[in-house]
């Protein structure tokens, strides 16, 4: 059980170490106030009828 816990914590540490700089860069680049606009554009593109017909 402790070995499993050790591996889970190790994986979490490496994920934080690899992705935290990218996440903080994107957070500073996009800023939180732009997120609703970007999410709305993404959802419109994802669920657009033209996109569904092409697949």
C-alpha positions, -999 to 999 in steps of 0.1 A, spaced: 0 0 0 28 24 9 46 15 -24 15 24 -43 12 57 -24 48 64 -31 43 59 -69 12 80 -69 30 109 -51 60 105 -75 38 107 -105 20 138 -91 54 154 -84 66 149 -119 34 161 -134 36 193 -114 72 197 -123 66 193 -161 33 211 -165 33 239 -139 55 262 -160 32 257 -190 1 263 -170 14 294 -154 25 307 -188 -9 301 -203 -26 316 -173 -6 348 -177 -10 348 -214 -48 343 -216 -58 357 -182 -89 344 -165 -112 372 -178 -108 359 -214 -117 324 -205 -155 327 -210 -150 341 -245 -125 314 -255 -147 287 -240 -177 300 -259 -158 301 -292 -145 265 -286 -180 252 -278 -195 268 -309 -167 253 -330 -171 219 -314 -208 217 -318 -212 234 -351 -233 216 -377 -206 221 -404 -180 203 -382 -204 174 -376 -212 170 -413 -175 168 -422 -170 138 -398 
